[in-house]
Amino acid sequence: MKRPAQILLGLLTLLPPAFFVLLIIKMVRIFQSVTSGRAIDQDFVMAQMHSMMIPGLITTLVSFLVMAIYLIDVNKNEEVDKNSRMLWMILFIAAGFITMPVYYVLYIHPWKHARPAADA
């Protein structure tokens, strides 16, 4: 995989965890608004929830695409021994957005394959 593709894959790998953190922050703010009595209005809560639906859908689709890329890579990657391949595939399916960054750092990271600097 070429370096620009590796960097793009790294950014797409970080999208689901980043969206999850933003979703938790948004939910805490909604909960604080509702419990403080300022915005008990159901329309406010629904508007806040709807504002996260499209980004959530896009993030889910990107996550499935990235997972497919990782599943293909783990099968083709010669650095991963045959015994570990099945474990990685199960981890991608069971805990994808946690496992994908770990696999990225261990096997795909673009600076991992960079040549060491020549000693001066």
LUMLOLUM-536545 format. One record per residue (C-alpha): residue in one letter; y, x, z. Coordinates in nm, 3 decimals, decimal comma. Layout:
N
 nupa      c2      c1      c3
    A       Y       X       Z
...
//
This chain:
120
 nupa      c2      c1      c3
    M   0,000   0,000   0,000
    K   0,340   0,141  -0,097
    R   0,610   0,201   0,160
    P   0,841  -0,094   0,068
    A   0,544  -0,330   0,085
    Q   0,447  -0,183   0,423
    I   0,797  -0,237   0,559
    L   0,810  -0,594   0,423
    L   0,470  -0,667   0,576
    G   0,595  -0,528   0,908
    L   0,897  -0,758   0,901
    L   0,683  -1,059   0,810
    T   0,442  -0,962   1,088
    L   0,723  -0,982   1,342
    L   0,842  -1,324   1,221
    P   0,593  -1,542   1,417
    P   0,646  -1,369   1,754
    A   1,023  -1,375   1,703
    F   1,016  -1,744   1,614
    F   0,797  -1,814   1,919
    V   1,053  -1,647   2,148
    L   1,337  -1,845   1,986
    L   1,136  -2,165   2,024
    I   1,079  -2,100   2,395
    I   1,451  -2,030   2,444
    K   1,540  -2,351   2,261
    M   1,292  -2,555   2,466
    V   1,429  -2,413   2,793
    R   1,783  -2,504   2,686
    I   1,675  -2,858   2,596
    F   1,497  -2,891   2,930
    Q   1,805  -2,763   3,116
    S   2,029  -3,008   2,929
    V   1,804  -3,302   3,002
    T   1,750  -3,218   3,370
    S   2,120  -3,148   3,433
    G   2,202  -3,502   3,326
    R   2,448  -3,394   3,059
    A   2,234  -3,492   2,763
    I   1,975  -3,748   2,858
    D   2,030  -3,905   2,519
    Q   1,705  -3,923   2,324
    D   1,892  -3,860   1,998
    F   2,010  -3,523   2,129
    V   1,658  -3,415   2,218
    M   1,518  -3,533   1,885
    A   1,797  -3,360   1,692
    Q   1,720  -3,035   1,873
    M   1,349  -3,070   1,798
    H   1,410  -3,154   1,432
    S   1,630  -2,846   1,394
    M   1,322  -2,631   1,462
    M   1,073  -2,817   1,242
    I   1,157  -2,665   0,902
    P   1,183  -2,307   1,036
    G   0,857  -2,367   1,223
    L   0,684  -2,489   0,909
    I   0,809  -2,191   0,710
    T   0,700  -1,953   0,986
    T   0,355  -2,112   0,996
    L   0,311  -2,076   0,620
    V   0,430  -1,714   0,628
    S   0,195  -1,646   0,918
    F  -0,105  -1,779   0,722
    L  -0,005  -1,569   0,421
    V   0,031  -1,256   0,634
    M  -0,301  -1,328   0,805
    A  -0,469  -1,348   0,466
    I  -0,317  -1,012   0,373
    Y  -0,447  -0,861   0,695
    L  -0,795  -1,007   0,645
    I  -0,808  -0,855   0,298
    D  -0,674  -0,523   0,426
    V  -0,922  -0,498   0,713
    N  -1,208  -0,545   0,466
    K  -1,075  -0,280   0,227
    N  -0,947  -0,030   0,484
    E  -1,176   0,271   0,503
    E  -1,020   0,383   0,834
    V  -1,173   0,082   1,008
    D  -1,543   0,131   1,072
    K  -1,782  -0,147   0,975
    N  -1,852  -0,242   1,336
    S  -1,485  -0,298   1,409
    R  -1,410  -0,503   1,098
    M  -1,571  -0,820   1,228
    L  -1,393  -0,780   1,561
    W  -1,057  -0,742   1,386
    M  -1,122  -1,049   1,170
    I  -1,211  -1,259   1,476
    L  -0,901  -1,135   1,655
    F  -0,680  -1,219   1,356
    I  -0,810  -1,574   1,353
    A  -0,814  -1,626   1,731
    A  -0,494  -1,448   1,832
    G  -0,314  -1,380   1,506
    F   0,046  -1,320   1,600
    I  -0,057  -1,090   1,884
    T  -0,324  -0,902   1,686
    M  -0,129  -0,855   1,363
    P   0,141  -0,625   1,509
    V  -0,127  -0,415   1,682
    Y  -0,324  -0,372   1,358
    Y  -0,001  -0,297   1,170
    V   0,090  -0,015   1,408
    L  -0,263   0,128   1,412
    Y  -0,351   0,111   1,042
    I  -0,060   0,016   0,815
    H   0,259   0,157   0,968
    P   0,444   0,343   0,685
    W   0,538   0,641   0,900
    K   0,178   0,687   1,010
    H   0,093   0,829   0,668
    A   0,406   1,042   0,635
    R   0,354   1,413   0,594
    P   0,439   1,626   0,899
    A   0,749   1,839   0,868
    A   0,694   2,199   0,766
    D   0,740   2,448   1,047
    A   1,049   2,660   1,005
//
